[in-house]
């Protein structure tokens, strides 16, 4: 029989606080490109908060993030669920440094991913992938363009008055 390893539970509580009240970790190495910000914003609008942020109490007793920096920035005054740990500053720094890279070592089963994506809202998936090459590559999908270009040979000369401008991105297109 294998020896049972004793694992410490470092979660000491769940608190709901305004996202803006959480302190960023000063050594967070991750930078969030516009495509990621857009995709996360879209998921938050369409699905809502279905995950938690992770924090510890710093030397001043304030909640400092270990995970959830982008959501903190996007959600501002929104109240979010935060798992509070008893990690030390050094332990939190280690988690910030290796948490995402360790998760990134997982291998993907493409058949299961295809089945999973087939069960998702295809319109939402297309919107998430629109203009987001890294996400499309990560999901093993082709990028979906922001809008399909229309050739003059297919529809004749485009009437400029019929064009619509998207209020979010400023792209002009013919519906």
C-alpha positions as CSV (number, residue, x, y, z in Angstrom):
1,X,0.0,0.0,0.0
2,X,1.3,3.4,-0.9
3,X,2.2,5.8,1.9
4,X,-0.4,8.5,2.4
5,X,1.0,12.0,2.1
6,X,-0.4,14.6,4.5
7,X,-1.3,17.7,2.6
8,X,-1.9,21.0,4.5
9,X,-5.1,22.9,3.6
10,X,-3.9,26.5,3.1
11,X,-7.4,27.9,2.5
12,X,-8.5,29.8,5.6
13,X,-11.6,31.4,4.3
14,X,-13.8,32.8,1.5
15,X,-14.4,36.5,1.4
16,X,-16.5,38.6,-0.9
17,X,-14.8,42.0,-1.6
18,X,-14.8,44.6,-4.3
19,X,-12.2,43.6,-6.9
20,X,-10.5,47.0,-6.8
21,X,-9.8,46.5,-3.1
22,X,-7.5,43.6,-3.8
23,X,-3.8,44.4,-4.0
24,X,-1.9,43.2,-7.0
25,X,1.1,41.1,-6.4
26,X,4.1,43.3,-7.2
27,X,6.0,40.5,-8.9
28,X,3.3,39.2,-11.1
29,X,5.1,38.4,-14.3
30,X,2.1,37.9,-16.5
31,X,1.0,40.7,-18.9
32,X,-2.4,40.5,-20.5
33,X,-2.7,41.3,-24.2
34,X,-5.8,43.0,-25.6
35,X,-7.1,39.8,-27.1
36,X,-7.1,38.0,-23.8
37,X,-8.7,41.0,-22.1
38,X,-11.5,41.0,-24.7
39,X,-12.1,37.3,-24.4
40,X,-12.2,37.4,-20.6
41,X,-14.5,40.4,-20.6
42,X,-16.8,38.6,-23.0
43,X,-16.9,35.5,-20.8
44,X,-17.6,37.6,-17.7
45,X,-20.5,39.3,-19.5
46,X,-22.0,36.2,-21.0
47,X,-21.4,33.7,-18.2
48,X,-20.5,35.8,-15.2
49,X,-18.1,35.0,-12.3
50,X,-17.8,31.2,-12.1
51,X,-14.4,31.1,-10.5
52,X,-12.7,32.5,-7.5
53,X,-9.7,34.7,-7.1
54,X,-6.8,33.6,-4.8
55,X,-5.1,35.8,-2.2
56,X,-3.2,36.0,1.0
57,X,-2.9,38.6,3.7
58,X,0.2,40.7,3.3
59,X,2.3,42.3,6.2
60,X,-0.3,45.1,6.4
61,X,-3.2,42.7,6.7
62,X,-4.5,43.6,3.2
63,X,-5.6,40.9,0.7
64,X,-2.9,40.5,-2.0
65,X,-3.5,38.5,-5.1
66,X,-1.9,35.3,-6.0
67,X,-4.2,34.6,-9.0
68,X,-6.9,36.8,-10.6
69,X,-5.0,40.0,-11.6
70,X,-6.8,40.4,-14.9
71,X,-10.3,39.8,-13.4
72,X,-9.4,42.3,-10.7
73,X,-8.6,44.9,-13.3
74,X,-11.7,44.2,-15.4
75,X,-14.2,44.0,-12.6
76,X,-13.4,47.2,-10.5
77,X,-16.3,47.8,-8.2
78,X,-17.8,44.3,-8.7
79,X,-17.8,42.1,-5.6
80,X,-15.9,38.9,-6.2
81,X,-15.3,35.7,-4.3
82,X,-11.8,35.4,-3.0
83,X,-10.2,32.3,-1.4
84,X,-8.0,33.5,1.4
85,X,-4.9,31.5,2.2
86,X,-2.4,31.6,5.0
87,X,0.5,31.6,2.6
88,X,3.6,33.6,3.6
89,X,5.0,36.3,1.3
90,X,7.6,33.8,0.1
91,X,5.1,31.0,-0.5
92,X,2.8,33.4,-2.4
93,X,5.7,34.5,-4.6
94,X,6.4,30.8,-5.5
95,X,2.7,30.3,-6.3
96,X,2.6,33.4,-8.5
97,X,5.8,32.3,-10.3
98,X,4.9,28.7,-11.0
99,X,1.1,28.3,-10.7
100,X,0.2,29.1,-14.4
101,X,3.3,27.5,-15.9
102,X,2.6,24.3,-14.1
103,X,-1.0,24.3,-15.4
104,X,0.4,24.9,-18.8
105,X,2.3,21.7,-18.7
106,X,-0.9,19.7,-19.1
107,X,-1.4,17.9,-22.4
108,X,-4.6,18.3,-24.3
109,X,-6.7,15.4,-25.6
110,X,-7.8,16.9,-29.0
111,X,-10.7,14.5,-29.4
112,X,-12.1,15.4,-26.0
113,X,-11.5,19.1,-26.7
114,X,-13.4,18.8,-30.0
115,X,-16.3,17.2,-28.2
116,X,-16.2,19.8,-25.5
117,X,-16.2,22.7,-28.0
118,X,-19.0,21.1,-30.0
119,X,-21.2,21.3,-26.8
120,X,-20.5,25.1,-26.4
121,X,-22.6,28.0,-27.7
122,X,-21.1,28.3,-31.2
123,X,-22.0,32.0,-31.5
124,X,-20.2,32.8,-28.3
125,X,-17.2,30.6,-29.3
126,X,-17.0,32.4,-32.6
127,X,-17.1,35.8,-30.9
128,X,-14.3,34.6,-28.5
129,X,-12.2,33.5,-31.4
130,X,-12.8,36.6,-33.6
131,X,-9.5,38.4,-34.0
132,X,-7.9,36.2,-31.2
133,X,-5.2,34.1,-32.9
134,X,-3.6,32.9,-29.6
135,X,-6.9,31.7,-28.2
136,X,-7.8,30.0,-31.5
137,X,-4.4,28.3,-31.6
138,X,-4.8,27.2,-27.9
139,X,-8.2,25.7,-28.6
140,X,-7.0,24.1,-31.8
141,X,-9.5,26.0,-33.9
142,X,-9.3,28.3,-36.9
143,X,-9.6,32.0,-36.1
144,X,-12.9,33.4,-37.0
145,X,-12.6,36.8,-38.7
146,X,-14.3,39.9,-37.1
147,X,-16.6,39.9,-40.2
148,X,-16.6,38.2,-43.5
149,X,-15.2,40.3,-46.3
150,X,-17.5,40.7,-49.2
151,X,-16.0,40.7,-52.7
152,X,-17.4,43.0,-55.4
153,X,-17.9,40.1,-57.7
154,X,-20.3,38.5,-55.1
155,X,-22.4,41.4,-54.2
156,X,-21.6,44.2,-56.6
157,X,-20.4,47.6,-55.5
158,X,-20.9,48.1,-51.8
159,X,-23.2,51.0,-50.9
160,X,-21.3,53.1,-48.3
161,X,-24.7,54.2,-46.8
162,X,-25.5,50.6,-46.0
163,X,-22.4,50.1,-43.9
164,X,-22.8,49.8,-40.1
165,X,-20.1,50.7,-37.6
166,X,-19.7,48.5,-34.6
167,X,-19.9,50.6,-31.4
168,X,-17.4,48.4,-29.6
169,X,-14.5,48.1,-32.1
170,X,-15.2,50.7,-34.7
171,X,-15.2,48.3,-37.7
172,X,-17.4,49.3,-40.5
173,X,-19.2,46.4,-42.3
174,X,-22.2,45.7,-44.4
175,X,-24.8,43.6,-42.6
